């Protein structure tokens, strides 16, 4: 899967999210990229019910790159626990959703859009929506031969700056920096999406 980096991209006040996606599509195609279908990453947010005492959030995430996998994150008092399961977990949550004594479903967030392949890179241009309303643009760039983020950040940054411009910093994002010497995994991609989804939620309050 390589090393994946998420980058938010600003939406100008005189443009729609779809217009920004179209602009970025032209840019990446001009670099020689080939269309490679569509992708979606979604997140269902559950809040713990008051009788549990401590406020806990349960996040259920799906990534179309891993259709048989369900990623779950439990968040409580600034601590998180990540769990990776198969799709049977969705059936369990579906059964629990009726009369659930622990969590209530609050919101669904997703990022979806076109995928592109260009040499050693995979690029995904995602419109982030909450309740069907576009809240921003997320660009995922995967450097497929990479394993350790610290060894390929410079190449990733240079590539992203080539079509995203100055919004890409030469300094790696905090999450990538924290994983600089560790082998990258699909959970790391999902964690980045969760961070960005939570930022989108905060900006809508």
N, C-alpha and C positions, 0 to 999 in steps of 0.2 A: 504493500500500500504506500510505502514511502513516508515522507514527512509532510504533513499538511499544516498550512498556516491560514488563519482567517483574518481578513482585512475588511473593516467597514468602509463604505464609500459614500461620501456626502451626496445628498440629493438637493440640487439648487432649488431655490424657491419658485423659479419659473419653469421647472421641469417636473414631470411625473416620474415615478419609479420605473415604469415601462420604457419611457424615453431614455433614461439613464442606462437601462439594460441594453437597449438597442445601440446606444453609443459605444458601450464597452464591447458589445458583440462585434461591431465594425472594427474596433481597434485590435482585438485579439485575432480576428480573421485576417486583418492586414499583416499580422506577424506570421501568418502561415498556418494558423490553427484549423483543425477540421472539426465540424460538429460531431458530437458523440452522444446524442440523446438528451434526456432530461434527468434531473435528480431532485430529491426532496429529503429534507431533514425536518422532522417534526418533534414537538415536545408537548406533552400533556402535563399540566401542573396541578398537583393535588395538595391541599392544605389540611393539616391535622385538625381534628375537631377539638373544641375547648376543653372537654372533659379529660383529654390526655395530659393537660397541664402545660408541658413545654411546647412551644410552637415549632412544628416540624413541617418541612416541605418535602414532597415526594415528586420527583421528575421522571417521567417515562419518555424515553427518546427512541426514535427509529431513524435509521440512515439507509437510504435506498442502495447504497453500496454494499450493505450487509443485510439483505432482506430476511434472513433467518435469525437475526439477532435482535434482542431487546436490551437497551441500555437503561439502567435505573440508577438514580442518584438520590440518596436520602440526605437532607440537610437539616442540621439541628445545632443551634448555638455556635455558629461559625465553623462547625465540623461537618465534613461530608464523607459519605461512604458510597462507593460505586459498586454496582453489581451488574454482571453481564449474564444474560439468560437467553433461552431460545424463545420462539414465538408463543409457546404455551403460557408464558407469563401474561400475555395480552388477554388470553381467555380467563385467567385467574382474576385479573383486574376487572374484566367485564362482569364476572359473577359477583365480585365485591362491590361493584358500582351501585347496585340496588341494595339499599339499606345498609350501606357501609358504616360501621360504627367507629371507624378510625380516621378516614380521610374523605374529604369532599372535593370533587373535581371543580377547579376554578376557571381554567383557561387553556386554550390550545394555541401554540405558536408554531409557525413553520417557515422554512426558507426553501424556496424551490425555483427552478429555472433551468437554463440550458447548460450542458457540459461541453467542453472542448478539449481536444488532445493536440498538443504541440510538442513534438520530440519527446523529451523526458518529463514533460509537465502535463498535469491534468488541471483544467481551470473550470470552476463552477460559478456561475453568476446567479445569485439568489435574491429574490424579492422576499423580504421578511414581512410576514403578515400576522396580525393579532386580530382575531374575530373578523377576518376577511378584509381588514384595512391595512394597506401597505405602510410599514413603519420605518423602512430603511432598506439598504442594499448591503449584502454580505458577499464578499468574493473569497472563495476557497481556492488556494493554489497548492497542489500536491507535487512535490519533487519525487518522482517514483523511485529512482535509484537510491535515495537517501534513507538512512536509518537513524542517525544521531543528529538532532537538530543543530547542535553547535558547530557541526562540520559543514553544513550546507546553508546556513542562514544568509551569508553574503550573496550566494548565487540566487537564492529565493528573492531576496530584497531587490537585487538588480533586475531580475526578470519582472517582478511586480511593478517596479517603478517605470518599466518600459511601456506599460499600458494603463497603469493607474495614476502615475504622476507623483506629485509631492505629498500625497496623503500617506504614502508608505515611508515610514521612518527607517533610518539605517540601524537604529537600535531595535533589537528583537522585542516582540511583545512580552509582557511579564510571564505568561504561561510558557512560551517557548524558551525563555531564559531559564525558567525553573527546571525545565527538562533538557537543558543543553547537552548533558553528557549521558542521558538515558536513551535506550532504544524506544522509538516512537511506536504507538499502538493505536488501534481504532478508538479506544476509550479516550485517548488524548484529543482526537478530533472532536468527539462528542462533548468533552469538557469545554472546549473552546466555543462550540455552538451554545452551550448552556450559559456561559458567561455573557455572550452577546445577546442572547434571548432575554436574560435578566436585565441587561441594560435597556433593551427596548421596552420591557415592561415598566421600568422605573420612569422612562421618558414619557409614558402615556398617562401617568398618574397626575 
